[in-house]
Amino acid sequence: GARRTDRLEALAARIRADGGRAELLDVDVTRRADPERLVTLAVDRFGRLDVLVANAGVARIAPVSALDVDDWDAMIDVNLRGVLHGIAAALPVFRAQGRGHFVTTVSTSGLKIVPAQAVYAGTKNAVRTLLEALRQESTDGVLRTTAISPGFVRTELVDHVEDPTQRAQVQEAMAALGIDPAAVARAIAFAVEQPDDVEIGDLTIRPTRQG
């Protein structure tokens, strides 16, 4: 599920062409009902839900002194509240079926704090804390959690940074250093494919030349 249905449709078509099964749904994680609809769709069509990957995110780069409160709210709503909505939707299903795996995308911005990313990093560290607490509450073997922290990855995350100078700087670094998103997908697959008694709680993946 995602908000850009054109890309979802193209991806679903590729999966089906390769002999797989795929369903898609337009999802806005800031609306509590949308992750619920996504989980319901998965259970209805596939009989169960094995993994929920919470990957939606927005980044607004500016010093705290800029007081961009609307941008703060947007990051909190998507990056943190969106993950909570996903957990609320999927956790009862995981518990009922006796098995499930939450994967969330956090960020190396939460590991190495830099100016102008305070609120963004704060939302990511909040999710990291949330996942660790959920892990400690779920040591009965039913639930696994993984927080993956990507560095520079060639995505459109920073394309919506409003300040043109900051946007250009980050885009330049992304072009020079960014790794293919497929590398992150492989890391997620590695965590998911472990035996049920093995949990990869934290993964950091970044370009070898990233400082």
Residue frames relative to the residue before (quaternion, step in Angstrom):
aa qw qx qy qz dx dy dz
G 1.0000 0.0000 0.0000 0.0000 0.00 0.00 0.00
A 0.1618 0.7534 -0.6248 0.1261 3.55 -1.09 0.77
R 0.5977 -0.5876 0.4078 0.3622 3.55 -1.30 0.04
R 0.6897 0.4488 -0.2880 0.4898 3.62 1.14 -0.47
T 0.2017 -0.8456 0.4841 0.0996 3.53 0.19 1.32
D 0.5708 0.5882 -0.4035 0.4067 3.62 1.08 -0.50
R 0.6796 0.4643 -0.2876 0.4898 3.57 0.98 -0.81
L 0.6121 0.5390 -0.3515 0.4596 3.57 1.04 -0.69
E 0.6607 0.5127 -0.3103 0.4520 3.57 0.92 -0.88
A 0.6491 0.5067 -0.3185 0.4696 3.58 0.99 -0.79
L 0.6574 0.5018 -0.3087 0.4698 3.58 0.97 -0.84
A 0.6520 0.5110 -0.3169 0.4619 3.58 0.91 -0.89
A 0.6348 0.5309 -0.3303 0.4540 3.59 1.01 -0.77
R 0.6498 0.5072 -0.3212 0.4662 3.60 0.98 -0.79
I 0.6435 0.5213 -0.3238 0.4576 3.57 0.96 -0.85
R 0.6777 0.4846 -0.2919 0.4697 3.57 0.90 -0.91
A 0.6315 0.5373 -0.3338 0.4484 3.58 1.03 -0.75
D 0.6906 0.4464 -0.2669 0.5026 3.57 1.17 -0.59
G 0.6379 -0.5683 0.3156 0.4130 3.58 1.26 0.22
G 0.5571 0.6178 -0.3901 0.3947 3.59 1.25 0.10
R 0.4298 -0.6531 0.5496 0.2943 3.53 -1.36 -0.06
A 0.0546 0.8029 -0.5895 0.0699 3.56 -0.96 0.84
E 0.0727 -0.7468 0.6595 0.0466 3.52 -1.18 0.74
L 0.1390 -0.8023 0.5756 0.0757 3.57 -1.11 0.54
L 0.0393 -0.7845 0.6188 -0.0110 3.51 -1.24 0.56
D 0.4225 -0.6693 0.5542 0.2576 3.55 -1.05 0.84
V 0.0180 0.8304 -0.5505 0.0846 3.59 -0.48 1.23
D 0.0889 -0.7309 0.6745 0.0537 3.53 -1.09 0.86
V 0.3311 -0.8018 0.4606 0.1880 3.58 -0.26 1.26
T 0.5770 0.5831 -0.3953 0.4132 3.60 1.18 -0.25
R 0.6497 0.4446 -0.3104 0.5328 3.58 1.28 -0.25
R 0.4609 -0.7294 0.4291 0.2672 3.57 -0.47 1.18
A 0.6640 0.5340 -0.3140 0.4187 3.59 0.98 -0.79
D 0.6064 0.6041 -0.3688 0.3623 3.61 1.06 -0.61
P 0.6683 0.4537 -0.3236 0.4927 3.67 0.82 -0.77
E 0.5979 0.5517 -0.3629 0.4543 3.59 1.10 -0.61
R 0.6537 0.4998 -0.3109 0.4756 3.59 0.98 -0.84
L 0.6367 0.5353 -0.3265 0.4489 3.58 1.02 -0.78
V 0.6642 0.4904 -0.2995 0.4782 3.58 0.91 -0.91
T 0.6425 0.5213 -0.3209 0.4610 3.59 0.95 -0.84
L 0.6363 0.5272 -0.3239 0.4607 3.58 0.97 -0.83
A 0.6612 0.5123 -0.3133 0.4496 3.58 0.89 -0.91
V 0.6820 0.4795 -0.2925 0.4685 3.58 0.89 -0.92
D 0.6526 0.5208 -0.3185 0.4488 3.59 0.95 -0.83
R 0.7609 0.4055 -0.2106 0.4608 3.58 0.85 -0.95
F 0.8057 0.2764 -0.1257 0.5085 3.59 1.02 -0.77
G 0.5436 -0.6683 0.3756 0.3418 3.58 1.25 -0.04
R 0.7973 0.0078 0.0118 0.6035 3.58 1.23 -0.31
L 0.2774 -0.7130 0.6093 0.2087 3.56 -1.35 0.11
D 0.1989 -0.8182 0.5327 0.0848 3.57 -0.48 1.18
V 0.8132 0.0567 0.0368 0.5780 3.58 0.91 -0.94
L 0.0792 -0.7440 0.6579 0.0863 3.55 -1.15 0.68
V 0.1362 -0.7819 0.6063 0.0498 3.57 -0.71 1.13
A 0.1579 -0.7803 0.6018 0.0634 3.57 -0.60 1.17
N 0.0619 0.8488 -0.5120 0.1165 3.55 -0.05 1.34
A 0.4813 0.6747 -0.4496 0.3331 3.62 1.18 -0.23
G 0.1767 0.7951 -0.5652 0.1310 3.57 -0.96 0.82
V 0.1094 -0.7557 0.6393 0.0905 3.52 -1.27 0.51
A 0.1638 -0.7759 0.6041 0.0786 3.55 -1.16 0.71
R 0.0175 -0.7590 0.6508 -0.0054 3.53 -0.93 0.96
I 0.1625 -0.8228 0.5427 0.0449 3.56 -0.51 1.20
A 0.3608 0.6871 -0.5591 0.2916 3.55 -0.62 1.19
P 0.5406 -0.6015 0.4553 0.3723 3.61 -1.09 0.54
V 0.6288 -0.5419 0.3940 0.3946 3.55 -1.16 0.56
S 0.6307 0.5726 -0.3290 0.4077 3.58 1.03 -0.78
A 0.5553 0.6002 -0.3972 0.4167 3.61 1.22 -0.27
L 0.2395 -0.8271 0.4790 0.1707 3.57 1.32 -0.35
D 0.2421 0.7694 -0.5433 0.2330 3.56 0.90 0.98
V 0.1064 -0.8616 0.4938 0.0497 3.55 0.57 1.21
D 0.6196 0.5395 -0.3526 0.4481 3.60 1.00 -0.70
D 0.6522 0.4950 -0.3109 0.4827 3.58 1.02 -0.77
W 0.6017 0.5413 -0.3601 0.4640 3.58 1.03 -0.71
D 0.6659 0.5100 -0.3033 0.4522 3.56 0.87 -0.97
A 0.6435 0.5294 -0.3277 0.4453 3.58 0.97 -0.85
M 0.6752 0.4858 -0.3017 0.4659 3.60 0.92 -0.86
I 0.6435 0.5057 -0.3262 0.4730 3.58 0.98 -0.78
D 0.6690 0.5214 -0.3057 0.4326 3.58 0.90 -0.92
V 0.7427 0.3882 -0.2259 0.4967 3.60 0.85 -0.91
N 0.7637 0.4359 -0.2294 0.4174 3.57 0.60 -1.16
L 0.7771 0.2942 -0.1604 0.5328 3.59 1.04 -0.70
R 0.7140 0.4368 -0.2735 0.4740 3.57 0.66 -1.07
G 0.6133 0.5632 -0.3462 0.4322 3.59 1.05 -0.71
V 0.6431 0.5030 -0.3161 0.4832 3.58 1.04 -0.78
L 0.6387 0.5224 -0.3245 0.4624 3.58 0.97 -0.82
H 0.6372 0.5152 -0.3318 0.4674 3.58 1.00 -0.76
G 0.6432 0.5190 -0.3229 0.4612 3.58 1.02 -0.75
I 0.6435 0.5111 -0.3163 0.4739 3.55 0.99 -0.84
A 0.6563 0.5199 -0.3146 0.4473 3.58 0.91 -0.90
A 0.6781 0.4922 -0.2917 0.4613 3.57 1.06 -0.74
A 0.7894 0.3870 -0.1792 0.4416 3.57 0.83 -0.99
L 0.5847 0.6295 -0.3867 0.3351 3.60 0.99 -0.71
P 0.6560 0.4928 -0.3489 0.4529 3.66 0.83 -0.73
V 0.6327 0.5198 -0.3303 0.4695 3.60 1.07 -0.70
F 0.6456 0.5148 -0.3217 0.4633 3.58 0.90 -0.89
R 0.6666 0.5016 -0.3020 0.4614 3.57 0.92 -0.90
A 0.6707 0.5136 -0.3043 0.4401 3.59 0.90 -0.89
Q 0.7497 0.3813 -0.2225 0.4931 3.59 0.97 -0.78
G 0.4963 -0.7090 0.3930 0.3108 3.60 1.31 -0.02
R 0.7748 0.2211 -0.1275 0.5784 3.58 1.22 0.29
G 0.3108 0.7456 -0.5594 0.1862 3.58 -1.06 0.72
H 0.1910 -0.7820 0.5898 0.0647 3.54 -1.24 0.54
F 0.1670 -0.7563 0.6270 0.0835 3.56 -0.83 1.06
V 0.0292 -0.7597 0.6495 0.0124 3.57 -0.96 0.93
T 0.0217 -0.7970 0.6035 0.0011 3.57 -0.84 0.94
T 0.3517 -0.7059 0.5752 0.2172 3.53 -1.15 0.71
V 0.0787 -0.7678 0.6349 0.0348 3.55 -0.67 1.11
S 0.4304 -0.7081 0.4918 0.2673 3.66 -0.72 -0.83
T 0.5211 -0.5938 0.5003 0.3543 3.55 -1.22 0.47
S 0.5009 0.6354 -0.4322 0.3982 3.61 1.23 -0.21
G 0.6664 0.4855 -0.3006 0.4794 3.56 1.18 -0.47
L 0.6535 0.4950 -0.3069 0.4834 3.57 1.28 -0.23
K 0.7636 0.1650 -0.0819 0.6189 3.55 1.13 -0.75
I 0.2082 -0.8234 0.5187 0.0978 3.56 -0.07 1.30
V 0.0310 -0.7914 0.6102 -0.0201 3.55 -0.90 0.99
P 0.6240 -0.5407 0.3938 0.4040 3.61 -1.16 0.47
A 0.8045 0.3019 -0.2561 0.4427 3.53 -1.27 0.62
Q 0.7148 0.3909 -0.2693 0.5136 3.60 1.25 0.04
A 0.2552 0.8251 -0.4824 0.1464 3.58 1.24 0.34
V 0.7270 0.4229 -0.2614 0.4737 3.59 0.73 -1.00
Y 0.6170 0.5346 -0.3445 0.4634 3.59 0.98 -0.79
A 0.6838 0.4684 -0.2863 0.4806 3.58 0.83 -0.99
G 0.6197 0.5576 -0.3422 0.4335 3.56 1.05 -0.72
T 0.6558 0.4940 -0.3213 0.4719 3.59 0.96 -0.81
K 0.6640 0.5052 -0.3108 0.4553 3.57 0.99 -0.80
N 0.6642 0.4787 -0.3124 0.4818 3.58 0.99 -0.74
A 0.5830 0.5562 -0.3750 0.4584 3.58 1.13 -0.53
V 0.6566 0.4929 -0.3074 0.4811 3.58 0.98 -0.82
R 0.6170 0.5387 -0.3464 0.4574 3.59 1.01 -0.77
T 0.6607 0.4972 -0.2959 0.4783 3.57 0.96 -0.88
L 0.6308 0.5473 -0.3185 0.4486 3.56 0.98 -0.88
L 0.6878 0.4826 -0.2889 0.4588 3.58 0.86 -0.95
E 0.6471 0.5080 -0.3306 0.4625 3.58 1.00 -0.75
A 0.6445 0.5020 -0.3257 0.4760 3.59 0.99 -0.75
L 0.6432 0.5141 -0.3223 0.4669 3.58 0.97 -0.82
R 0.6177 0.5401 -0.3428 0.4574 3.57 1.04 -0.75
Q 0.6947 0.4774 -0.2835 0.4573 3.57 0.86 -0.95
E 0.6558 0.4910 -0.3064 0.4847 3.58 1.18 -0.49
S 0.7563 0.3877 -0.1579 0.5028 3.57 1.27 -0.35
T 0.3017 0.7833 -0.4935 0.2279 3.58 0.89 0.90
D 0.4419 0.6926 -0.4581 0.3393 3.58 1.13 0.59
G 0.6137 -0.5963 0.3384 0.3915 3.59 1.25 0.19
V 0.5533 0.6220 -0.3948 0.3888 3.59 1.24 -0.03
L 0.8202 0.2409 -0.0690 0.5143 3.55 0.79 -1.08
R 0.1067 -0.7494 0.6487 0.0784 3.53 -1.13 0.79
T 0.1218 -0.7822 0.6067 0.0717 3.57 -1.15 0.63
T 0.0303 -0.7760 0.6300 0.0060 3.54 -1.14 0.73
A 0.1088 -0.7559 0.6431 0.0556 3.56 -0.92 0.98
I 0.1037 -0.8098 0.5770 0.0243 3.57 -0.57 1.15
S 0.1775 -0.8042 0.5652 0.0484 3.56 -0.81 1.10
P 0.1109 -0.8049 0.5803 0.0560 3.60 -0.22 1.21
G 0.3622 -0.6703 0.5956 0.2546 3.51 -1.31 0.48
F 0.8062 -0.1611 0.1503 0.5491 3.57 -0.88 -0.94
V 0.0620 0.7710 -0.6253 0.1037 3.55 -0.59 1.23
R 0.4818 -0.6895 0.4593 0.2855 3.57 -0.93 0.88
T 0.2864 0.7217 -0.5714 0.2658 3.55 0.06 1.36
E 0.5789 -0.5903 0.4413 0.3487 3.55 -1.34 -0.03
L 0.2847 0.8148 -0.4796 0.1582 3.58 1.27 0.19
V 0.7756 0.3663 -0.1944 0.4758 3.59 0.88 -0.91
D 0.4396 0.7222 -0.4524 0.2837 3.60 1.20 -0.05
H 0.7160 0.4459 -0.2483 0.4763 3.57 1.18 -0.48
V 0.3521 0.7047 -0.5227 0.3259 3.58 1.24 0.39
E 0.4159 -0.7664 0.4325 0.2293 3.57 -0.58 1.13
D 0.6652 0.4863 -0.3222 0.4661 3.61 0.92 -0.79
P 0.4004 -0.7626 0.4456 0.2439 3.63 -0.44 1.14
T 0.6313 0.5316 -0.3443 0.4476 3.60 1.04 -0.68
Q 0.6747 0.4774 -0.2907 0.4820 3.57 0.90 -0.93
R 0.6363 0.5324 -0.3315 0.4493 3.57 0.97 -0.83
A 0.6674 0.5027 -0.3021 0.4589 3.57 0.91 -0.89
Q 0.6408 0.5318 -0.3268 0.4469 3.59 0.99 -0.79
V 0.6925 0.4616 -0.2822 0.4771 3.56 0.87 -0.94
Q 0.6423 0.5198 -0.3267 0.4588 3.59 0.98 -0.78
E 0.6244 0.5312 -0.3359 0.4639 3.58 1.07 -0.71
A 0.6608 0.4875 -0.3028 0.4837 3.57 0.95 -0.87
M 0.6316 0.5385 -0.3264 0.4523 3.56 1.03 -0.80
A 0.6723 0.4977 -0.2967 0.4607 3.56 0.94 -0.89
A 0.7033 0.4747 -0.2695 0.4554 3.57 1.00 -0.80
L 0.8181 0.2828 -0.0990 0.4909 3.56 0.95 -0.90
G 0.5564 0.6905 -0.3800 0.2629 3.55 1.06 -0.77
I 0.3139 -0.7358 0.5738 0.1756 3.53 -1.06 0.85
D 0.6330 -0.5418 0.3977 0.3841 3.54 -1.27 0.40
P 0.5465 -0.6224 0.4396 0.3474 3.64 -0.95 0.75
A 0.5497 0.6199 -0.3967 0.3952 3.59 1.16 -0.49
A 0.5869 0.5740 -0.3749 0.4308 3.59 1.13 -0.54
V 0.6461 0.4961 -0.3144 0.4874 3.57 1.04 -0.74
A 0.6267 0.5353 -0.3336 0.4577 3.58 1.00 -0.80
R 0.6482 0.5097 -0.3246 0.4633 3.60 0.98 -0.80
A 0.6401 0.5217 -0.3281 0.4588 3.58 1.02 -0.77
I 0.6361 0.5098 -0.3246 0.4797 3.58 1.01 -0.78
A 0.6445 0.5198 -0.3221 0.4591 3.58 0.94 -0.87
F 0.6131 0.5528 -0.3423 0.4486 3.59 1.02 -0.79
A 0.6829 0.4800 -0.2904 0.4679 3.59 0.90 -0.91
V 0.6821 0.5067 -0.2875 0.4420 3.56 0.92 -0.93
E 0.7115 0.4938 -0.2572 0.4286 3.57 0.99 -0.84
Q 0.4554 0.6764 -0.4649 0.3449 3.61 1.21 0.03
P 0.6122 -0.5338 0.4150 0.4100 3.61 -1.18 0.43
D 0.6706 -0.5436 0.3309 0.3812 3.56 -1.17 0.59
D 0.7023 0.4527 -0.2816 0.4718 3.60 1.11 -0.53
V 0.6495 0.4629 -0.3158 0.5139 3.59 1.28 0.23
E 0.0604 -0.7948 0.6038 0.0037 3.56 -0.84 1.02
I 0.1964 -0.7308 0.6431 0.1169 3.55 -0.91 1.00
G 0.2072 -0.8539 0.4661 0.1032 3.55 0.03 1.28
D 0.8083 0.0617 0.0060 0.5855 3.57 0.98 -0.85
L 0.0085 -0.7726 0.6346 -0.0165 3.53 -1.03 0.89
T 0.1036 -0.7601 0.6381 0.0663 3.55 -1.00 0.87
I 0.0261 0.7970 -0.6002 0.0623 3.56 -0.76 1.05
R 0.1753 0.7841 -0.5702 0.1711 3.56 -0.67 1.12
P 0.6481 -0.4963 0.3807 0.4344 3.60 -1.21 0.23
T 0.5601 -0.6226 0.4256 0.3428 3.57 -1.03 0.73
R 0.7170 0.4326 -0.2513 0.4853 3.62 1.16 -0.50
Q 0.4780 0.6655 -0.4519 0.3528 3.59 1.21 0.12
G 0.4024 -0.7431 0.4888 0.2165 3.56 -0.84 0.99
